[in-house]
């Protein structure tokens, strides 16, 4: 019996998704540097990335790096429609699809050998279907583990296919830079590089105890496992989110405390509605800040009881923002984000703060009903009237 040397897991990732949709829909943009979003870069084509343009960069800096770039406004409905079509291809390819975002997913094709052939053949067919039916380039990595499949797709970009065979896993993985490991950002990479650790292979040779002493128990054990390609997680269908988040780029202009509070209130309203629509509650509220020098800060608070009440979440978020006021005044704020985590089903007891004789739960339910009937913008806070909320990014179902 033939035994394939290819892993069963595919990681499929659309290339520069928003920008690719714009180039697909406007032939004059093809082959030219395209930036989606004016004040802040939401996406950049590979032609723009070649000049150093990156997502979340300010529009002014992006245009300075690439003066010939064509800047287009975002069209979220077009991206949502394209994502729906691509996921249709995924679901026809395999019954085991785990969406990560609107433009990427894991697929398990291990049981499809007799029907569809080897994983590499299935991956090639998937790429052709997305190109022909949706008109977008997509990169696919094929490997034995989810981690390695995602690494393979990252190495194969743009518009590529890379298969990592069983007997070549560590030979492929170990020469890569440490940043390829999940969980290694600028801070962790800096700690490793200061110790002379530049590659994944050098991480693997350190040993778990050494990594734990450098990075802490959780991060050390995690990176040691990944450096040896130990990742037992299966592809999970219908997995519910562990967190929900939203963010708003502010540009480099100084914002007053009142403006920042309005932005925070808008993010909270949006997230709390999503939370209730998914019939879930949260326990942890996390505030994420990015400053003018590109440094970041995170502040969080875990509540005694889970909640989905807007007023409770907003009160908690405001407390976190107030605690960071000195940093904001000193460094200038360019992005504010809010995340809700430690999610549970809404059968859990909900925490609410007293607001005179008004029941926050009843008020939330009434407002949700009005918005469902007359539209999401039919009811808003007085403080948000006349203020742009920024683009609403399309999401997978919560």
LINNORZI-V372729 format. One record per pair of residues at least 24 apart in sequence whose ideal C-beta (glycine too) atoms are under 8 Angstrom apart, sorted by sequence separation. I is the first residue (numbers start at 0). J is the second residue. If there is no record, write none. Layout:
# LINNORZI-V372729
i,j
I,J
I,J
This chain:
# LINNORZI-V372729
i,j
17,41
18,42
34,58
147,171
174,198
175,199
177,201
190,214
202,226
203,227
245,269
281,305
282,306
298,322
17,42
18,43
19,44
43,68
143,168
147,172
150,175
154,179
173,198
174,199
177,202
245,270
280,305
281,306
298,323
16,42
18,44
142,168
153,179
173,199
174,200
200,226
244,270
280,306
281,307
15,42
34,61
172,199
173,200
187,214
199,226
243,270
280,307
296,323
312,339
15,43
34,62
93,121
172,200
279,307
284,312
15,44
18,47
92,121
150,179
15,45
173,203
243,273
286,316
296,326
14,45
34,65
169,200
187,218
243,274
281,312
284,315
41,73
92,124
149,181
275,307
284,316
15,48
32,65
37,70
92,125
274,307
286,319
34,68
36,70
126,160
169,203
243,277
285,319
286,320
32,67
33,68
34,69
35,70
37,72
146,181
187,222
284,319
288,323
31,67
32,68
33,69
34,70
35,71
36,72
89,125
92,128
182,218
271,307
290,326
294,330
305,341
32,69
34,71
35,72
36,73
88,125
91,128
123,160
240,277
271,308
272,309
286,323
290,327
31,69
33,71
35,73
122,160
239,277
243,281
271,309
288,326
292,330
305,343
307,345
314,352
182,221
183,222
288,327
291,330
311,350
88,128
105,145
122,162
181,221
182,222
239,279
251,291
290,330
291,331
301,341
311,351
28,69
88,129
119,160
246,287
268,309
271,312
290,331
291,332
308,349
310,351
311,352
180,222
267,309
270,312
271,313
290,332
291,333
305,347
307,349
308,350
310,352
28,71
105,148
119,162
182,225
244,287
289,332
290,333
304,347
305,348
306,349
308,351
85,129
88,132
105,149
118,162
181,225
288,332
289,333
304,348
305,349
306,350
308,352
310,354
88,133
180,225
267,312
268,313
289,334
304,349
305,350
306,351
25,71
180,226
267,313
288,334
289,335
304,350
287,334
288,335
289,336
303,350
84,132
85,133
287,335
288,336
302,350
311,359
84,133
264,313
267,316
286,335
287,336
310,359
21,71
85,135
263,313
266,316
286,336
287,337
309,359
286,337
287,338
308,359
81,133
85,137
285,337
308,360
310,362
21,74
24,77
173,226
263,316
284,337
285,338
20,74
81,135
172,226
263,317
284,338
285,339
309,363
284,339
285,340
308,363
17,73
172,228
283,339
307,363
20,77
260,317
263,320
283,340
20,78
23,81
169,227
281,339
282,340
283,341
169,228
281,340
282,341
168,228
260,320
281,341
282,342
17,78
20,81
259,320
281,342
282,343
16,78
280,342
281,343
279,342
280,343
279,343
280,344
16,81
274,339
279,344
280,345
16,82
278,344
279,345
270,337
278,345
280,347
256,324
259,327
274,342
266,335
270,339
280,349
266,336
267,337
275,345
266,337
13,85
263,335
259,332
262,335
263,337
259,335
11,89
253,331
254,332
146,225
251,331
147,228
146,228
251,333
147,230
249,332
250,333
9,93
144,228
146,230
249,333
16,101
143,228
144,229
145,230
248,333
249,334
16,102
144,230
248,334
249,335
144,231
145,232
247,334
144,232
246,334
247,335
275,363
13,102
145,234
246,335
247,336
275,364
12,102
13,103
246,336
12,103
245,336
246,337
276,367
11,103
244,336
245,337
271,363
275,367
10,103
11,104
244,337
10,104
11,105
244,338
10,105
11,106
243,338
244,339
272,367
9,105
242,338
243,339
8,105
9,106
242,339
243,340
8,106
9,107
242,340
272,370
8,107
9,108
241,340
243,342
7,107
8,108
242,342
7,108
8,109
241,342
7,109
240,342
7,110
239,342
272,375
3,112
9,118
8,118
7,118
11,122
23,134
268,379
5,117
6,118
9,121
23,135
45,157
268,380
5,118
9,122
3,117
5,119
11,125
3,118
20,135
265,380
268,383
9,125
13,129
19,135
264,380
19,136
11,129
264,382
265,383
279,397
16,135
261,380
264,383
269,388
277,397
14,135
261,382
265,386
276,397
13,135
14,136
260,382
261,383
269,391
13,136
14,137
265,388
274,397
13,137
14,138
273,397
12,137
13,138
257,382
261,386
11,137
12,138
107,233
11,138
12,139
107,234
11,139
12,140
106,234
10,139
105,234
9,139
10,140
9,140
9,141
10,142
8,141
8,142
6,141
8,143
10,145
5,141
6,142
7,143
8,144
6,143
8,145
12,149
97,234
6,144
10,148
96,234
97,235
9,148
10,149
95,234
97,236
8,148
12,152
96,236
6,147
10,151
11,152
12,153
95,236
97,238
247,388
248,389
6,148
10,152
14,156
15,157
94,236
247,389
14,157
12,156
14,158
243,397
5,162
6,163
240,397
239,397
5,164
6,165
4,164
5,165
4,165
4,166
58,250
59,251
55,248
57,250
57,251
39,248
38,248
39,250
38,250
8,234
55,289
57,333
55,334
101,393
101,394
100,394
101,395
39,334
100,395
98,395
82,393
79,393
75,390
78,393
75,391
73,390
75,392
75,393
41,390
36,390
